[in-house]
Amino acid sequence: MTEIKLSKANRALATREGNGALTTARITLLVPSGFDPAKSWPILVINNTDNFNNADSLNEFKDSATAAGWIAVAGDAIDSEKDAHGNWRSPCSVGALDYLGLVWPGANKWPVACGGMSGGAKNSAFVAGEVAKAGHPLIGLLMMGCNQDMATREWRKGSPPQFLGVPIFLSSGKEDTIATPAESEAVRDSMKRTGFSKVRLESHDGAHVVCQPHVTEALQWFTSASGATPTPSSFDSFFKKR
């Protein structure tokens, strides 16, 4: 865990729509076994539901992510979240990616996916849009227990580059009474009507919980859909060609 100073652009992003000023973010980071910053590694940016730090949700994803060869990172404001629509989550998450590009040269071009559970899934859509606008290669959205289509909202608000082509993995519990299977289907259908071209909805036997096999499946799909194999060396070769 480390604290960073936000760039001028991310400070401006933090204060849009009347949100309070923000200058500092806290980064929580976990890397896979055998990590070598000289190679390229995919990064999963974790988002939490409203009024909770992103780092609090990191434990729900870190084991599956790092086992799949992904870095898991959470960026948080030093103060508590002030806005339900991610006005502070976005600059902190983008700031985390920017920081990694400074400490590990070239890391700002490593592939990125955004993910979360419940409200964290919805906040992931807002953060993903800003990640794409900041020029980081966005290759996936992992949305678990999601009952609202915030990806469409983010698209209509700012049209992030290549956003409609980003793979979106929706995970739905058959026993979920908070984000019901019917609501998950409605989210999928709404995204498809908007024009998102790669949307998957998968179900599991549980309730409103993170399904670990779905985390693994989603990350593998993101690497495959991006045209790369899920190995760091292949990512390195793939993104040097772009």
C-alpha positions as CSV (number, residue, x, y, z in Angstrom):
1,M,0.0,0.0,0.0
2,T,1.3,3.4,-0.9
3,E,0.0,7.0,-1.2
4,I,0.4,9.1,-4.4
5,K,-0.2,12.6,-5.5
6,L,-2.7,12.9,-8.3
7,S,-1.9,14.5,-11.5
8,K,-3.5,17.8,-12.6
9,A,-5.8,15.9,-14.9
10,N,-7.0,13.5,-12.2
11,R,-7.5,16.3,-9.7
12,A,-9.7,18.0,-12.3
13,L,-11.6,14.7,-12.8
14,A,-12.2,14.5,-9.1
15,T,-13.9,17.9,-8.8
16,R,-16.3,17.6,-11.7
17,E,-20.0,17.9,-11.0
18,G,-19.2,19.9,-7.8
19,N,-17.3,17.1,-5.9
20,G,-14.7,18.1,-3.4
21,A,-11.1,18.7,-4.2
22,L,-8.8,15.7,-4.0
23,T,-5.0,15.6,-4.3
24,T,-3.9,12.3,-2.8
25,A,-4.9,8.7,-3.4
26,R,-4.0,5.4,-1.7
27,I,-3.0,2.4,-3.8
28,T,-3.3,-1.3,-2.7
29,L,-1.6,-3.7,-5.0
30,L,-1.1,-7.4,-5.3
31,V,1.0,-9.1,-7.9
32,P,1.1,-12.7,-9.2
33,S,3.8,-15.2,-8.4
34,G,6.9,-14.8,-10.5
35,F,6.1,-11.1,-11.2
36,D,8.7,-9.4,-13.4
37,P,8.1,-5.7,-14.2
38,A,10.2,-6.1,-17.3
39,K,7.3,-8.0,-18.9
40,S,3.8,-6.9,-19.5
41,W,1.1,-8.1,-17.1
42,P,-2.7,-7.6,-17.2
43,I,-4.2,-5.5,-14.5
44,L,-7.6,-5.9,-12.8
45,V,-8.8,-2.6,-11.2
46,I,-11.2,-3.4,-8.4
47,N,-14.2,-1.3,-7.5
48,N,-16.5,-1.5,-4.5
49,T,-20.0,-0.5,-3.8
50,D,-20.9,3.0,-2.5
51,N,-19.5,4.2,0.8
52,F,-16.9,1.5,0.9
53,N,-13.2,1.6,-0.2
54,N,-12.2,-0.3,-3.2
55,A,-9.4,-2.0,-1.2
56,D,-12.1,-3.5,1.0
57,S,-13.3,-5.6,-2.0
58,L,-9.8,-6.6,-3.1
59,N,-9.8,-9.8,-1.0
60,E,-12.8,-11.0,-3.0
61,F,-10.9,-11.0,-6.2
62,K,-7.2,-11.2,-5.4
63,D,-6.7,-15.0,-5.3
64,S,-8.4,-15.8,-8.5
65,A,-6.8,-12.8,-10.3
66,T,-3.2,-13.4,-9.2
67,A,-3.6,-17.2,-9.9
68,A,-4.6,-16.3,-13.4
69,G,-1.4,-14.1,-13.8
70,W,-3.1,-10.8,-13.2
71,I,-2.1,-7.8,-11.0
72,A,-5.0,-6.7,-8.7
73,V,-5.1,-3.1,-7.8
74,A,-7.4,-0.8,-5.9
75,G,-7.2,3.0,-5.8
76,D,-8.9,4.9,-3.1
77,A,-9.3,8.5,-1.9
78,I,-7.8,9.2,1.5
79,D,-11.2,10.5,2.6
80,S,-14.4,8.4,2.1
81,E,-16.2,8.2,-1.2
82,K,-18.2,11.4,-1.8
83,D,-20.2,10.5,-4.9
84,A,-22.3,7.5,-5.9
85,H,-21.2,7.8,-9.5
86,G,-17.5,7.3,-9.0
87,N,-16.2,10.9,-9.2
88,W,-13.5,10.0,-6.7
89,R,-13.1,6.4,-7.6
90,S,-12.2,7.2,-11.2
91,P,-9.3,9.6,-10.6
92,C,-7.9,7.4,-7.9
93,S,-8.0,4.3,-10.2
94,V,-6.6,6.1,-13.2
95,G,-4.0,7.7,-10.9
96,A,-3.0,4.2,-9.7
97,L,-2.5,3.1,-13.3
98,D,-0.6,6.3,-14.1
99,Y,1.6,5.6,-11.0
100,L,2.4,2.1,-12.1
101,G,3.6,3.5,-15.4
102,L,6.1,5.6,-13.6
103,V,7.5,3.0,-11.3
104,W,7.4,0.3,-14.0
105,P,8.3,1.9,-17.3
106,G,5.7,0.8,-19.9
107,A,3.1,-0.3,-17.4
108,N,0.8,2.4,-18.5
109,K,0.3,0.4,-21.7
110,W,-0.4,-2.9,-20.0
111,P,-3.9,-4.3,-20.6
112,V,-6.5,-3.3,-18.0
113,A,-9.9,-4.7,-16.9
114,C,-12.2,-3.2,-14.4
115,G,-14.4,-5.3,-12.1
116,G,-16.5,-5.4,-9.0
117,M,-19.5,-6.9,-7.2
118,S,-23.0,-5.4,-6.9
119,G,-22.5,-1.6,-6.6
120,G,-18.8,-2.2,-7.4
121,A,-19.9,-3.7,-10.7
122,K,-21.8,-0.5,-11.6
123,N,-19.0,1.7,-10.4
124,S,-16.7,-0.3,-12.7
125,A,-18.5,1.0,-15.7
126,F,-17.8,4.6,-14.7
127,V,-14.2,3.9,-13.9
128,A,-13.7,1.9,-17.1
129,G,-14.8,4.8,-19.2
130,E,-12.2,7.1,-17.6
131,V,-9.6,4.4,-17.9
132,A,-10.2,4.3,-21.6
133,K,-10.3,8.1,-22.0
134,A,-6.9,8.2,-20.2
135,G,-5.4,6.0,-22.9
136,H,-4.9,2.8,-20.9
137,P,-5.7,-0.3,-23.0
138,L,-9.1,-1.4,-21.7
139,I,-9.8,-5.1,-22.5
140,G,-12.7,-6.0,-20.2
141,L,-15.5,-5.3,-17.7
142,L,-16.3,-7.9,-15.0
143,M,-19.7,-7.1,-13.5
144,M,-20.9,-9.5,-10.8
145,G,-24.4,-9.2,-9.2
146,C,-25.3,-6.2,-11.3
147,N,-28.9,-5.1,-11.6
148,Q,-28.4,-1.8,-13.6
149,D,-26.8,-1.1,-16.9
150,M,-24.3,1.6,-16.0
151,A,-22.1,0.8,-19.0
152,T,-24.8,2.4,-21.3
153,R,-24.9,5.4,-19.0
154,E,-21.2,5.8,-19.2
155,W,-21.2,5.5,-23.0
156,R,-24.0,8.1,-23.4
157,K,-22.2,10.5,-21.0
158,G,-18.8,10.6,-22.7
159,S,-18.4,8.0,-25.5
160,P,-15.1,6.6,-24.3
161,P,-12.9,5.4,-27.2
162,Q,-13.7,1.8,-28.4
163,F,-16.0,1.3,-25.4
164,L,-18.7,-0.5,-27.3
165,G,-16.2,-3.2,-28.3
166,V,-15.0,-4.0,-24.8
167,P,-15.9,-7.5,-23.6
168,I,-18.4,-7.4,-20.7
169,F,-18.8,-10.5,-18.4
170,L,-21.9,-10.5,-16.3
171,S,-22.1,-13.0,-13.4
172,S,-25.5,-13.8,-12.0
173,G,-26.5,-16.0,-9.0
174,K,-29.5,-18.2,-9.5
175,E,-30.5,-17.5,-5.8
176,D,-29.7,-13.8,-5.9
177,T,-32.6,-11.7,-4.6
178,I,-30.7,-8.4,-4.9
179,A,-29.6,-8.6,-8.5
180,T,-32.1,-11.2,-9.7
181,P,-31.5,-13.4,-12.7
182,A,-34.3,-11.5,-14.5
183,E,-32.6,-8.2,-13.7
184,S,-29.2,-9.5,-15.0
185,E,-30.9,-10.6,-18.2
186,A,-32.4,-7.1,-18.6
187,V,-28.9,-5.6,-18.1
188,R,-27.5,-7.8,-20.8
189,D,-30.3,-7.0,-23.2
190,S,-29.9,-3.2,-22.5
191,M,-26.2,-3.3,-23.2
192,K,-26.8,-5.2,-26.5
193,R,-29.4,-2.6,-27.6
194,T,-26.9,0.1,-26.9
195,G,-24.4,-1.5,-29.2
196,F,-22.0,-3.3,-26.9
197,S,-20.8,-6.2,-29.1
198,K,-19.3,-8.6,-26.7
199,V,-21.6,-9.2,-23.7
200,R,-21.7,-12.5,-21.8
201,L,-24.1,-13.5,-19.0
202,E,-23.2,-16.5,-17.0
203,S,-25.0,-17.9,-14.0
204,H,-24.0,-19.8,-10.9
205,D,-25.8,-21.6,-8.2
206,G,-25.2,-19.1,-5.4
207,A,-26.8,-15.9,-4.2
208,H,-25.4,-12.3,-4.2
209,V,-21.8,-13.3,-4.0
210,V,-18.5,-13.3,-6.0
211,C,-18.3,-16.5,-7.9
212,Q,-14.6,-17.3,-8.1
213,P,-14.8,-19.6,-11.1
214,H,-16.5,-16.7,-13.0
215,V,-13.6,-14.4,-12.1
216,T,-11.2,-16.9,-13.6
217,E,-13.4,-17.5,-16.6
218,A,-13.9,-13.8,-17.3
219,L,-10.1,-12.9,-17.1
220,Q,-9.3,-15.8,-19.5
221,W,-12.0,-14.5,-21.9
222,F,-10.7,-11.0,-21.7
223,T,-7.2,-12.1,-22.7
224,S,-8.6,-14.3,-25.5
225,A,-10.9,-11.7,-26.8
226,S,-8.1,-9.2,-26.9
227,G,-6.2,-11.4,-29.3
228,A,-3.6,-12.5,-26.8
229,T,-2.9,-15.7,-24.8
230,P,-3.1,-15.4,-21.0
231,T,0.6,-15.4,-20.4
232,P,2.7,-12.3,-19.6
233,S,5.2,-12.9,-22.4
234,S,2.4,-13.1,-25.0
235,F,0.8,-9.9,-23.7
236,D,4.2,-8.2,-24.1
237,S,4.5,-9.3,-27.7
238,F,0.9,-8.4,-28.5
239,F,0.9,-4.9,-27.1
240,K,4.2,-4.0,-28.7
241,K,2.6,-4.6,-32.0
242,R,-0.3,-2.2,-31.4
